[in-house]
Amino acid sequence: MSVDAEAEGDDRDLEAELATPEAGQVGVPVDAICVGCGRTRVKRATLEAMDQDPDADPTELEATDCTSFKHVCYPCQGATWWNPIAILTGLLEREQEREAERGE
């Protein structure tokens, strides 16, 4: 289920957030909230980090089924726990389409 439209409702550019180094380089795009400062940002998290089967289809996951994961929070100045709000399947699908076009 794509929830990108819901998250975009607050005028955030999710694709731009995903493109920043702060989002990370490996994993599924997740909209998440930092437990330290309450900031909501797009982060990448592996399925294993969210206590999911590594072979699971990320487009079938619900954020409520995923556990918190550690990731850097720059305002908190270190690694903190992030609670998944949404699996950004729209961003994931667009990323996969671009990779397929490049032949990766």
Contact map, one row per residue, 1 for C-alpha under 8 A:
11100000000000000000000000000000000000000000000000000000001111000000000000000000000000001000000000000000
11111000000000000000000000000000000000000000000000000000001000000000000000000000000000111100000000000000
11111110000000000000000000000000000000000000000000000000000000000000000000000000000001111100000000000000
01111111000001000000000000000000000000000000000000000000000000000000000000000000000000011110000000000000
01111111100000000000000000000000000000000000000000000000000000000000000000000000000000000000000000000000
00111111100000000000000000000000000000000000000000000000000000000000000000000000000000000000000000000000
00111111110101000000000000000010000000000000000000000000000000000000000000000000000000000000000000000000
00011111111111000000000000000000000000000000000000000000000000000000000000000000000000000000000000000000
00001111111100000000000000000000000000000000000000000000000000000000000000000000000000000000000000000000
00000011111100000000000000000000000000000000000000000000000000000000000000000000000000000000000000000000
00000001111110000000000000000000000000000000000000000000000000000000000000000000000000000000000000000000
00000011111111000000000000000000000000000000000000000000000000000000000000000000000000000000000000000000
00000001001111111000000000000000000000000000000000000000000000000000000000000000000000000000000000000000
00010011000111111100000000000000000000000100000000000000000000000000000000000000000000000000000000000000
00000000000011111110000000000000000000000000000000000000000000000000000000000000000000000010000000000000
00000000000011111111000000000000000000000000000000000000000000000000000000000000000000000000000000000000
00000000000011111111001000000000000000001100000000000000000000000000000000000000000000000000000000000000
00000000000001111111001100001000000000000111000000000000000000000000000000000000000000000000000000000000
00000000000000111111101000000000000000000000000000000000000000000000000000000000000000000000000000000000
00000000000000011111111100000000000000000000000000000000000000000000000000000000000000000000000000000000
00000000000000000011111110000000000000000000000000000000000000000000000000000000000000000000000000000000
00000000000000000001111100000000000000000010000000000000000000000000000101000000000000000000000000000000
00000000000000001111111110000000000000001111000000000000000000000000000000000000000000000000000000000000
00000000000000000101111111100000000000000011100000000000000000000000000000000000000000000000000000000000
00000000000000000000101111100000000000000001000000000000000000000000000000000000000000000000000000000000
00000000000000000000000111110000000000000001110000000000000000000000000000000000000000000000000000000000
00000000000000000000000111111000000000000001111000000000000000000000000000000000000000000000000000000000
00000000000000000000000001111100000000000001111000000000010000000000000000000000000000110001000000000000
00000000000000000100000000111110000000000111100000000000000000000000000000000000000000111011000000000000
00000000000000000000000000011111000000000111100000000000000000000000000000000000000111110000000000000000
00000010000000000000000000001111100000011110000000000000000000000000000000000000000111110000000000000000
00000000000000000000000000000111110000011110000000000000000000000000000000000000011111000000000000000000
00000000000000000000000000000011111001111000000000000000000000000000000000000000011110000000000000000000
00000000000000000000000000000001111111110000000000000000000000000000000010000001111000000000000000000000
00000000000000000000000000000000111111000000000000000000000000000000000000000001111000000000000000000000
00000000000000000000000000000000011111000000000000000000000000000000000000010001100000000000000000000000
00000000000000000000000000000000011111100000000000000000000000000000000000110000000000000000000000000000
00000000000000000000000000000000111111110000000000000000000000000000000000000000000000000000000000000000
00000000000000000000000000000000110011111000000000000000000000000000000000000000000000000000000000000000
00000000000000000000000000000011110001111100000000000000000000000000000000000000000000000000000000000000
00000000000000001000001000000011100000111110000000000000000000000000000000000000000000000000000000000000
00000000000001001100001000001111000000011111000000000000000000000000000000000000000000000000000000000000
00000000000000000100011100001111000000001111100000000000000000000000001000000000000000000000000000000000
00000000000000000100001111111100000000000111110000000000000000000000000000000000000000000000000000000000
00000000000000000000000101111100000000000011111011000000000000000000100000000000000000000000000000000000
00000000000000000000000001110000000000000001111111000100000000000000000000000000000000000000000000000000
00000000000000000000000000110000000000000000111111111101010000000000000000000000000000000000000000000000
00000000000000000000000000000000000000000000011111111100000000000000000000000000000000000000000000000000
00000000000000000000000000000000000000000000111111110000000000000011110000000000000000000000000000000000
00000000000000000000000000000000000000000000111111110000000000000111100000000000000000000000000000000000
00000000000000000000000000000000000000000000001111111000000000000110000000000000000000000000000000000000
00000000000000000000000000000000000000000000001111111101000000000100000000000000000000000000000000000000
00000000000000000000000000000000000000000000001100111111000000000000000000000000000000000000000000000000
00000000000000000000000000000000000000000000011100011111000000000000000000000000000000000000000000000000
00000000000000000000000000000000000000000000000000001111100000000000000000000000000000000000000000000000
00000000000000000000000000000000000000000000001000011111110110000000000000000000000000000000000000000000
00000000000000000000000000000000000000000000000000000011111110000000000000000000000000000000000000000000
00000000000000000000000000010000000000000000001000000001111110000000000000000000000000101000000000000000
11000000000000000000000000000000000000000000000000000000111110000000000000000000000000101000000000000000
10000000000000000000000000000000000000000000000000000001111111000000000000000000000000000000000000000000
10000000000000000000000000000000000000000000000000000001111111101100000000000000000000100000000000000000
10000000000000000000000000000000000000000000000000000000000111111100000000000000000001100000000000000000
00000000000000000000000000000000000000000000000000000000000011111100000000000000000111100000000000000000
00000000000000000000000000000000000000000000000000000000000001111110000000000000000110000000000000000000
00000000000000000000000000000000000000000000000000000000000011111110000000000000000000000000000000000000
00000000000000000000000000000000000000000000000001110000000011111111000000000000000100000000000000000000
00000000000000000000000000000000000000000000000011100000000000011111100000000000001100000000000000000000
00000000000000000000000000000000000000000000000011000000000000000111110000000000111100000000000000000000
00000000000000000000000000000000000000000000100011000000000000000011111000000000111000000000000000000000
00000000000000000000000000000000000000000000000010000000000000000001111100000011110000000000000000000000
00000000000000000000000000000000000000000010000000000000000000000000111110000011110000000000000000000000
00000000000000000000010000000000000000000000000000000000000000000000011111001111000000000000000000000000
00000000000000000000000000000000010000000000000000000000000000000000001111111111000000000000000000000000
00000000000000000000010000000000000000000000000000000000000000000000000111111100000000000000000000000000
00000000000000000000000000000000000010000000000000000000000000000000000011111000000000000000000000000000
00000000000000000000000000000000000110000000000000000000000000000000000011111111000000000000000000000000
00000000000000000000000000000000000000000000000000000000000000000000000111111110000000000000000000000000
00000000000000000000000000000000000000000000000000000000000000000000000111011111000000000000000000000000
00000000000000000000000000000000000000000000000000000000000000000000011110011111100000000000000000000000
00000000000000000000000000000000011100000000000000000000000000000000011110010111110000000000000000000000
00000000000000000000000000000000011100000000000000000000000000000001111000000011111000000000000000000000
00000000000000000000000000000001111000000000000000000000000000000001111000000001111100000000000000000000
00000000000000000000000000000001111000000000000000000000000000000011100000000000111110000000000000000000
00000000000000000000000000000111100000000000000000000000000000110111000000000000011111100000000000000000
00000000000000000000000000000111100000000000000000000000000000110000000000000000001111100000000000000000
00100000000000000000000000000111000000000000000000000000000001100000000000000000000111110000000000000000
01100000000000000000000000011110000000000000000000000000011011100000000000000000000111111000000000000000
01110000000000000000000000011110000000000000000000000000000000000000000000000000000001111111000000000000
11110000000000000000000000001000000000000000000000000000011000000000000000000000000000111111100000000000
01110000000000000000000000000000000000000000000000000000000000000000000000000000000000011111110000000000
00010000000000100000000000001000000000000000000000000000000000000000000000000000000000011111111000000000
00000000000000000000000000011000000000000000000000000000000000000000000000000000000000011111111100000000
00000000000000000000000000000000000000000000000000000000000000000000000000000000000000001111111110000000
00000000000000000000000000000000000000000000000000000000000000000000000000000000000000000111111111000000
00000000000000000000000000000000000000000000000000000000000000000000000000000000000000000011111111100000
00000000000000000000000000000000000000000000000000000000000000000000000000000000000000000001111111110000
00000000000000000000000000000000000000000000000000000000000000000000000000000000000000000000111111111000
00000000000000000000000000000000000000000000000000000000000000000000000000000000000000000000011111111100
00000000000000000000000000000000000000000000000000000000000000000000000000000000000000000000001111111111
00000000000000000000000000000000000000000000000000000000000000000000000000000000000000000000000111111111
00000000000000000000000000000000000000000000000000000000000000000000000000000000000000000000000011111111
00000000000000000000000000000000000000000000000000000000000000000000000000000000000000000000000001111111
00000000000000000000000000000000000000000000000000000000000000000000000000000000000000000000000000111111
00000000000000000000000000000000000000000000000000000000000000000000000000000000000000000000000000111111
